[in-house]
Amino acid sequence: MAVTVFTNATLVLPDRLVSRGSLTVEDGRITAVGPPRGDGVDLGGMYLAPGFVDLHVHGGDGADFMDGTAEAFRAVCRCHLRHGTTSLTPTSTVARTDQYLRFLELCAELRGDVPGGARIVGCHFYGPYFARPARGCHPDQDFLTPAPENAEAFTEVATALPLVVTVAPEIENAEWLVRTYSARGVRFNAGHSHAAFPQVEAAVGWGVRHVDHLFCAMSDRARLRQTQTFPMRAGVMEATLYFDELTTEVIADGQHLSPELLRLAYKVKGPDRLALVTDAMRAVDLPDGEYTFGAEGTGERVRKLGSVGVTLDGTALASGVTGLDHGVRTMHRSAGVPLPEAVRMATLTPARILGVDAGVGSLEAGKRADLVVLDAELNVRQVYVGGERIV
């Protein structure tokens, strides 16, 4: 039985830091979290945290999950592992129907361990059920009205792994989609939507429980006022902050949202209903320049500019280009979130949102030994998947 003991670590637990702690791993799982021990892998006081869990990620290191190949999937998983992410849900973009089906097929085929990369623990189906006016930087391709002829094929993957589907509450047949397939175990997000508050409230009643990238590609009072001067109305943003039933996520790259917006999201939703995501595209770890968001050849051309993606004309944001380690640093340093909570929003909270927290997301006996070692500046120094050191 393979046994590894980490000693002299600052353990990052969901609610506190434990100095000079130890953690024991046997056959890929955590078996003990406890007081100091004198033998084992001495971490010299560095932070030992659970591996990060990314709910919303499109690509990295030159590859996109929509490229339609197993190697593209593996390249993205290897890229994000270097940034401390040990579990992720591949996220699609607006595409053609055949590309959607290939994406779903690969999610099921590659579920689990990706050698040298983050584990695929679910699938985020993201694109066909957007409201076209709220598509953001996504390609203007197959936006579909939910119906049995498309939904049945798209949701078959839910029999093999956790499936999350994003839908704009205002589109035709949205209620039918959510009610029909949430009863079959599919999880539904609201996103890329210009819905008004009552439409989001209705969606909560159907079974929607999460909202994609808070403040981005969504309606708010100012946007809705463009079509109705008075009375002013609330939109998706305000509804997300209002409803306790809704969890949400932020792209904490320091570019999508100012520190004040991160602080607002944290104050209102709290660390148990707010996850950190990258929303990263293929330009992660690559130089500034032009890249394709989505599948090469049919996706949208965008630009990496420093630590964010932008449209070619530079007038709008276009996905993230950093890892989840950057998000943890930003929430802790720029938004002033205590480190245990900043880490929780990148680990246990997204694991709970996806429903995989029994196995990952915190340093607890019985969970997988998916671990990340961070130095005093919160840079990734070591990464373990199932107790095996990869980085």
N, C-alpha and C positions, 0 to 999 in steps of 0.2 A: 504494500500500500504506500503510494507516494505521499510524503508528508513534508510540507514547507511551513516554517514559522517565520513570520515577519516580526521583528522586534524594534524597540526604540522608535516607534512611529507615532506621529500625531494623527490619531484616528478621527476621521470626519464622520460622525454619526448624524442622523437626521436632525437632532436637536442640540448637539453640543460637540465640542472638541475634547478628545482625551489624550493628554500628553503622555509620552513614554509608554504607550500601549503596545499590545502584541495581538497578532491574528494568526490563527492556525488554519492551514488548508490541507485537506486530505482528498485525494482522487478528484480534484477539480472543484470541490465545494468547501465553503467555510465551515469549520467545525467548532471553533472557539474564538471569542473576542474577549480579551481580558487584560489583566494587569501585566506589568513588565516581566519579560523573561530574558535570560542572559545569553541564550543561544539562538541561532537562526540567521536570517537575512537582516542585517542591521541597516535600517533606513536613515539613521543619523538625524532623527527628529523631523524628517520630511513628512508631508501630509500623505496619508493613505486613505483614499476615497473609493467609493464604488465606481465602477466604470459608468460613463455617461450613456444616456439613452436619448436618441434623437428621433422625435416623432415626425419630422418634416425636413427631408433632405433629398435633393435632386441629383447631385453629382459632386465630382471632385477629381483632381489630378488628371484633367483632360477627358474624363468620361462622364456620361449622363446615363441614368437608369433607363432613359427612353431610347438609347442607342440600339437596344434589342439584342444584346449579346451577353452571354455569361461572363465573358472577360470584362466587359464594361461594369457589370455589377460588382465583380471582384475588385476592380480597380478603385471604385468609389468606396467600398468597404475598407480596403487597405488604407486609403487616404485618411478617412475619418478616424480609424484606429490610432493613427499617429497623433491625433488631437484628443485622445482619451475616450472616444466613443466606442463602446464595446457591444452595444445593441442599437439597431436602427430599423426604421420602417422605410423602405424605398418609396419615393413619392413621384407620381407621374406628372406629366404636363398635358396641356391641351394638345391633342394629336389626332391622327386618323384612327378609325375603329380598329384596323388591323394592328396598328401599333399599340393601342390600349390592350388588346388581347395578348400580344406577345409579352408586354410588360407583366401582366398578371400571371402568365404562364411561367415566366422566369422567377417571379417572387415565390411561387409554390415550389418550383424545382430546386431553388437554392436556399430554401428556408434552413436556418440552423447555422452551423459553423462554416465560415468562409476562411479557408486557410490563410493565416496572416492578416486577417481583417476582422471588422466588426461582424457580429452575428445578425442575421436577418430574422427579426422576431415578429414581423407583421408586414402588412402592405397598406399603403395609403393611396387610394385611388382618387385622383385629383385632376379634374379637368372637364369631363363631358357635361357635368351638371352645374357649371358656373352660369351666372348671368353674363351674357356677352359684354354689356357695357362696363362690367367690373373685371374684365379679364386681366388687366394689368399688363405685364410684359409677356404674357403667354401668346403663342401663335394663334392666329384667327382661323382655327380649323374646325374639327367636328364637335360643335356644341349640340347636345342631344336633349330631346324631351324624354324624361323617364318613361319607359314603357317596357312591357315584358320582353319584347324582341331584342332590347339591348341590356336591360337590367339582369335578366336571367344569366346571360353569358358573362357579364361583368362580375357577378357575385358568386359564381361557382367556386372561386378560390377560397371563399370563407369556410369551406369544408376542410381546408388544409391548413389554414393559419389565420390569425386575427386579421380582419379586414376593416379598414376605416374608409368611408366614402364621404367626400365633401359635396354638399349641395347648397345652392342658393335658395332660401325658403320661398322666394317670390316666383320661381319658375313654375310652369305648368306641370302638374302631376308630382310636385315635390312631396306633398303629403302622402300620396299613394306609395311613393318610393320608400320613404322613411318608415311608415307603418308596416308595410309588407315585409321589408327585409330586416328591420330591427328585430322583428319577431323571430327571425332566423339566425340571429347572432351577429349581424353586421352593426358596427358602430357608425354613427353619423355625426359629421361636423357641419357647421354652417360656415361658408366662406365665399370669397369673391362675389359679394352680394351687395345690392343697393336696397335691401329690404327696409321697410319701416318697422319701428318698435313692435306694433301689434303682430306683424308677420313673424318676427323672431319669437315673440311670446307664443304664438300658435305652434311654431316649430318645436319649442321646448315641450309642449303638450304632446306632439307626435313622437318625441323620443330623441331629438337632437340634444347632445350633452357637451359639445365642445365647439369652440370657434377658432378658426385658423388666424394666425398672425394678427393679433390685436393692433388696431389703428391702421392697418394696411389693407388696401383693396376692399374697403367696406364703407357703407353709408354712415353719415353722422348728421347732426342738425344742420351744419352749413351746406352739405351736399343736397340734402332734401329740400332746403329752402329755395334752391334753384328752380324747383318745379311747383312749389307752393309757398307763397310769401308769408301767409299766416293762416292759422296759428302755426308757429314753428313746431317741427316734429322731431322726435328722437329716431335714431337709426340703429344699425347693427352695433356700432361702437357703444352707444349708451346702454343698449339692452344687454350687451356682454358684461358690462360693469355692474348692471343692476341685478341680474338673475343669479342667485346663489347656485342654482342647478348647473350653471354653465362653467366649465373650466375653459381656459384659453392659454395662449402662448405668446411669447414675444421674441423677436429677432434682436438679441442684445449684442449687436456688433458695434455699437457706438456710432453707427451711421444711419440706420433706419429710424431709430428713435432717440430723442434727446434724453439726458439723465432724468429730466422732470417727468417725462412720459413713463419711463421705467419705474420711477418712484411711485407715480400714480397707480400704475397697474399693480405693483407690489402691495401698496397700501389697501387698495380696494379688494383685490382678489386673494391676496395672501399666498404664502409659499405652497400651500396644498392644492390650490386651484390655478396656479400659474406655472407653466413649464417654459423652459428655455429651448429654443430650436435654432438651427442654423439657416434653414431655407436655402442651403448652399447649392450653387450650380457648379459646372465643371471647372471653373477657374480657380478653385481652392488650390493653394500651393504652386500656382503658376504666375508668370509675369503679367503685368498690365497689358491690355490689348483687347482685341475683338474675339468673342467666343459665341458659340451657339447655345442658347437656352432651349433644351429639348433635344430631339433627335437631330443629328447632323444631316443636313440636306433639307429638312422640313421644319426645323425649329426657328426660333426668333434670334436674330443677331443682336447681341448686346455687348457691353464693354465692361471689363474690369478696370476700375479706377481706384487705386489704392486698396482700401479695405472694404469695398462695396461694389456691387454690380449696378450699372446704370444703362439706360437706353442709349442708343448711338448718338442721339442729339444732346444727351446729358441732362434732359429736363425731368426725368423720372427715375425712380429706383428700379432695379431689375435683379432681384435675388441677392443672396448673401455669398460671400467668398471666403469666409473664415470658419474655423472649427468651433466646436462647442466649448473648448477650453477658453477661447476668447470671450465667449458669452458669459462664462462663470466669472472671469476676471472683471468684465465690464459691470456686471450686476453688483459685485462686491466693492469694486473701487469707485466706479462712477455713480452708482445708485445708492451706495452705502448699505447694502444688504449684508447682514452677518454671514460669514463664510458658510456655516452649516446650512443655512437656508438657501444661499446661492447654489450650493452643491445639490441640495435636495431638489431644487427646481430643475436640475439637469439629470436627476437620477430617479429617486423614489416617486416624485410627482408624475413625470411622464410614464413611468412604469405602471403606476396605478391607472392613469388615464387610458392606457392601452390594455390593461388587464393582465400584465405579466409580472406584477410585483411579488408574486409568490416565489419567483425564482431569481429576480434581479432587482437592483435599485437601492440596496442598503447593505451595510456590513452586519449581517446577521447569520447565525449558525443555520445551516441548511441551504442557504442560497449559493448560487454559483460564484466561484471565486473570480469574478470579473472585476478587476481592480485597476486603479490608476494612481501612480505616485507623482505628487506635485511638489516642487520646491517652494521656497519661501515666497517667490514671486508668482506662484501658481502656474509655472511652466511645467509641461508634461515631461517627466523624466523616465518613467517606466510604465508599461501597460501589460496587464495579464488578462488572458481569456481562458476561463476554466482552469485557473491556476498556472497556466503555461505563459512564460514571459515571451511577448512578441516584440515589444519595443524596449 
